[in-house]
Amino acid sequence: MDFKLVSEFAPMGDQPEAIAQLVESIEQGEQFNTLMGVTGSGKTFTMANVIAKLNRPTIVLSHNKTLAAQLYGEFKNFFPENAVEYFVSYYDYYQPEAYLPTTDTYIEKDLSINDEIEKMRLSATSALLSGRRDVIVVSSVSCLYGIGNPEDFHATSISLKVGEVQNYKQLLYKLVEALYTRTELELTPATFRTRGDIIDIMAAFGDNCYRVIFFDNEIEAIQLIDSQSGQVIEHLNEVTLFPANMFVTTKERIDRAVSRIYVDMGERIAFFEQQGRAMEAQRLKQRVEYDLEMIKELGYCSGIENYSRYFDGRKEGERPFCLLDYFPKDYLMIIDESHVTLPQVHAMYGGDRARKENLVEYGFRLPAAKDNRPLMFSEFELLVKNALYVSATPADYELDMCEGVVVEQLIRPTGLIDPPIEVRETDKQIDNLLEEIQIRVKSKEKIMVCTITKRLAEELSRYFDRVGVRNRYIHSDVETLERVQILEDMRADAFDVLVGVNLLREGLDLPEVSLVVIMDADKEGFLRNVRSLTQMAGRAARHPNGRVILYADNCSDSMRKAIEQSNRRREKQIKYNMEHGLAPGQAKKSGKGQSLLLASMERPNDMTAYPIQEQHYAVAADVQGGYSATEKIDVGELDKLIAKSREDMERAAKSQDFLAAIRYRDKMYELQKMRDEIV
């Protein structure tokens, strides 16, 4: 099936030219391409058009879950008849296994898996292995972590056809090997139920329930049924059932893996004994033997991913399988906000490796645990056959990979042009800034002031309070959901000036902001390089009266380049508007972008969509205040509050509001720490 793009809008501005250039370049065999699109130019719509015209399986890579969820929703709307899948980490929270030798502290792995997201991950892998070509997977960088061998996943899938000779009992064995569970009660995902010659099977993902009817050893009929009533919805000729877990493997591989693990365990124990480290040798022997007994009896164990190298049949140091291995060779990778996403990909391997080194060195894991890891950046590069980097400010890496050839998208459908950038001296800058603020406030417009340090942001905010300017400050010490609430308050006209450090450059959508002020603009560094200046200036690009002021005593190279780029873009945008008679109009926002949960709030100071008891808030306040109430609260009460926080976190994560889930997770950790203090 081909991709079918559904939209009430047609490409406009320089979107048609950008789409044509990208499609032509990729079809001619160019491996790397870069789309440099200004804020608000409709880059996502351009991506959708490129996918539809190329008609290739595509993965869209984002640097965090929240943005991935937004992209997933947009592509779902663009391609309602195609397979748009979502693949992110399925943990509501995750505490990795670790050992701290300086304090002799072992931290056991603790996690909570979101069943809904796990089903969506299974749906993504199944869609890719089904042979469909119209598949789009929107993913975070978790797609680069190790998952099961695609050959094993495909080998344990079960294909059934009407009229096919199939042994009844053999089918039941296959279902168990694919990690389906037999039940006599209500069917849930990845379960099956037998009644005479009839087998009812609930698929591992989605809501599909199938009834397979046998006549002797022949499949007489396959029906899609309602799992509750058993009513027949549709008669099918064939169906494919995929495994209930991505780490499924065959019995032969398990037997070979267990034998090899025993050999490596013996070698490692001998190594520790030769060094006179009896404690490490004994620790490793107990842990590995326990894991092996679990694997032989149940087929899995806690932390089985640390033995993935043996089950996959990989050599030492060989990279693990990941989601990219499930794609066909001609797939397209789109990397959104590439200037942020690629550095994140680059950094994943090092952090994981440092933690695993200690676990192996002190006998908690076999050396094979180090091969359960995310991809190295060099391995990631080898798997990328066709890449489209998308960013308003591409980094040097993207420019080098496409040899400086960049497709620009500078025209906004709203007719808005880049805000003019003005440089002013720092002498009496605060008085000058106050004058600008008063002008904007009279017009009911908003102002953003970008400082270079957290301290300056807080001091400037306090000064504004003293002179009567309605303002708030925001930086990394402000909790995630509180930041979201501050932005929503600004849109609701609760204050006029937002002060902060870089102000969440990527994805910050505030059409009410008409003035962006950048303090210390000439202080060269990552906070004031050309990309940072361009991103911050872009926050004023959604307002027809947008303007940017740089306070500086010197003109740095970054300032000069940013101003030159802005002037070039403005010239092209103004020319297009004049030729087409397009009048700039203020950008609109749907109100759904930051957090779906915020819309349901009743109290302005309530940071949760799922109300928590007032006592919970009181305890949380005590936690943040330095455990001042520890003597008044018993351990049992804290255990209840911890359990309540966990429930709230899981409920928020299930609704895919990861910002709320982070908030609840942090509260749970604080309460756990408080409990440990009491104990």
Secondary structure, 3 states (H helix, E strand, C coil): CCCCCCCCCCCCCCHHHHHHHHHHHHHCCCCEEEEEECCCCCHHHHHHHHHHHHCCCEEEECCCHHHHHHHHHHHHHHCCCCEEEEECCCEEEEECCEEECCCCEEECCEEEECHHHHHHHHHHHHHHHCCCCCEEEEECHHHHCCCCCHHHHHHCCEEEECCCECCHHHHHHHHHHCCCEECCCCCCCCEEEEECCEEEEECCCCCCEEEEEEECCEEEEEEEECCCCCCEEEEECEEEECCCCCCCCCHHHHHHHHHHHHHHHHHHHHHHHHCCCHHHHHHHHHHHHHHHHHHHHHCCCCCHHHHHHHHHCCCCCCCCCCHHHHCCCCCEEEEECHHHHHHHHHHHHHHHHHHHHHHHHCCCCCHHHHHCCCCCHHHHHHHCCCEEEEECCCCHHHHHHCCCCEEEECCCCCCCCCCCEEEECCCCHHHHHHHHHHHHHHCCCEEEEEECCHHHHHHHHHHHHHCCCCEEEECCCCCHHHHHHHHHHHHCCCCCEEEEECCCCCCCCCCCEEEEEECCCCCCCCCCCHHHHHHHHHHHCCCCCCEEEEECCCCCHHHHHHHHHHHHHHHHHHHHHHHHCCCCCCCCCCCCCCCHHHHHCCCCCCCCCCCCCHHHHHHHHHHHCCCCCCCCCCHHHHHHHHHHHHHHHHHHHHCCCHHHHHHHHHHHHHHHHHHHHHC
